Structure formats: structure tokens, C-alpha cells
Amino acid sequence: MKIVRRVGASPVERGSVGGQACPDIFELADGSFAVIGTDKTDLLDGSLPADASRGGHERIVVITRDILLRAKRDIPDA
């Protein structure tokens, strides 16, 4: 797996003073996306809708609305 680009604004562009340990979104070489966020699996796992599930190797990661909205411009429609 290889990260090919950041999707959206960098932590510094979003106002992070140090630009470290901040949520982020990256596009991978295979077209998938990697997300750095706060692990909220334990908090949200029981709240998943009935038609949603999480594999044992998967985590529920939370990012802010601002991060996703800033990334929207960089995510292709198809």
C-alpha cells in the first residue's frame, strides 16, 4: 500500500499550530482512502444501524465535519 496524496486541507491549513497528531484523509495507490481519526469503536459499535456491521479487524474512526467538507473538493465523483 502506498499513499499517493492528501485529500483536503493539511492540519496546518485547518489551523493546527503544530500540525501533528491531527485527523487526516489520504488516497492510496489502489484508489482506496485511509483515514486518521479518533478511534470511537467502543462508543459507537452498539449504535450501528441493523444493516451495518464491523469486522473484527475494522475500527470506527471519527473525523470532524470540517475535515470531510474540506476533503470533498478533492474526492472524485466517480
N, C-alpha and C positions, 0 to 999 in steps of 0.2 A: 504494500500500500504506500502511496506517495501523495502528499499534499501538493496540489498544484496552484492553489490561490486562496486567499481570504475572501470570504463572501461578506460584503458590507463594510462598515467602518471599523477601523482598528480601535483597540481600547483607548489609545491616546486621543483619537478623533472624537471618541464618545465622552471624553472628559476625565479619564483615569489619569491621575497625577503620575504614578509610577509605570503605568502600562503593564503591570504584572498581575498574575492571578485573576484575570478577568474573563468572563464568558466570551466565547468567540465561535464563529462558524467558518468551516473550511470545506472547499470542494476537493475531492480526491480524484486521482487519475482515472479511476473507473466510472466517474460520474456520480458516485455516492457523496454524501455530506457527513462530515464529522463535526460534533458539537461539544464545546467545553462549556459546562454549566454546573449548577449546583445539584448534586445527587439528592433527589427527593423521593426515591423509590419507596422507602419505608412509610413515608407520609401519604403518598398518593396511590400506592398499589391497590389498596382496598376500595378506592374510589373509581377505578377504571370502569367504563361502561360494560354492560354484559357482553357486547360483541367485540371487546378488546381483550387482549391478553399479552403477557410479557413472559418471554422465555427466561430460564434461569441465568443465562449469560447476558441478559439485557437489563439496563437500568433506566429509570425515568429521570431525565435531566431537565432542569428548568432554566430558561433564559428569560431575560426581560422582554417586554413588548417592544421597547425601543430598539433592542438589538435585532430582533426579527424584522421590524419595519425598515430599518436601515439596510438590511441584507436583501430585502425584496427586490430592489433595483438590479441586483447582480444575479438573481436567480432566473434562469431562462424559463420561458413559458412552456417549452417542450423539450 
